[in-house]
């Protein structure tokens, strides 16, 4: 009996619905939104609908020493959920029930396959929202967000996914079920395994449920402003001044010159002029405030930004605000239309953002590669996008990316702010962590996964 036979028997009457060896399905599981495609084919895909399906898969994998790749919607950007040769793909995308919404406790209990946008649609009638706001929220799942500790536009004010997770239901490598964390706001019993599992990229366990914190929708209408600058350093300085003034925008995004140039070509310069009342700038800063003080905070920020050299437009209503947001939202479509794109992700202290933008410009010139960049300026998370011709990312791009990662770390930052390590960044992981910290993390991995079957080849190689 091989692992497929064993698993088929364990799944029983659900096997026909849950277990797939269709070559097209196997092939599709080899990729994600990073563009990287794993070599070879997995053995099978388990489209789990219940915790028991997940447990049966892990028990089969442990029995036969077969690697397992946990997978959600496949929207990752680091190759962390890509199916590898000879593995079992354990998809939890069909575990998509919202089990509870509690207005009293301000929590939601969900399965991992719940799409971010669907959760917020369900919360809206209660006047609540789930704060993590990745750009892929219309298609990404809560479980995937937890596995990568995803971020997004709202992180500066509301935090990354970790801040929203109170407890997790997890199936371990040997099929045991454990529950971590608490439903309570406070809870310090034992080690914080919940925070350890958040961002673990499927290497420590399979997330099958989550208790997440939800928040009241801010009162009043948000106020949005946009500003054009002569250069990205001035825009970075303006963002830093907003933060230093103790203002807490819900959104603060920065586009550099190469990014704005491509967006202008994609949308048309007239669209930029209509939104901002001006065009021709070399950097764009988008700021949005929410809550009762939104208008007053926007007025203060507008003054600071103008003093730093920005040409500012404060939206008079929601429609104007949407036009300002549309410039930022056009970033990825504009880049996708201009070549093969490697979407990268570094973070630096907010005060060092101007230096990081300078470094990106130098690295682009040194390697002869266009690197349009957008930054979550409120939290120092930058997304340099390497654009090349052809269908593949060549070695010169990875050389440039390595230079960029090391620069971010040298500035007191990190080689990934929200996308995770996966496969694409694992070669630089030890450099950032240092030998002792790296050794500790490898040992932690072995405690949770002594046979080395959970997402092998990811994060730690």
Buried (B, 14 or more C-beta within 10 A) or exposed (E): EEBBEBBBEBBEEBBEEBBBEEEEBBEEBBBBBBBBEBEEBBBBBBBBBBBBBBBBBBBBBBBBEBBBBBBBBBBBBBBBBBBBEEBBBBBBBBBBEBEEBBEEBBBBBBBBBBBBBBBBEBBEEBEBBBBBBBBBBEBBBBBBBBBBBBBBBBBBBBBBBBBBBBBBBBBBBBBEBEEBBBEEEEEEEEEEBBBBBBBBBBBBBBBBBBBBBBBEBBEEEBBBBBBBBBBBBBBBBBBBBBBEEEBBBBBBBBBBBBBBBBBBEBBEEEBBEEBBEBBEBBBBBBBBBBBEBBEEBBEBBBEBBEEBBBBBBBBEEEEBBEBBBBBBBBBBEBBBEBBBBBBBBBBBEBBBBBBBBBBBBEBBEEBEBBBBBBBBBBBBBBBBBBBBEEEEBBEEBBBBBBBBBBBBBEBEBBBBBBBBBBBBBBEBBBEBBEEEEBEEBBEBBEEBBEBBBBBBBBBBE
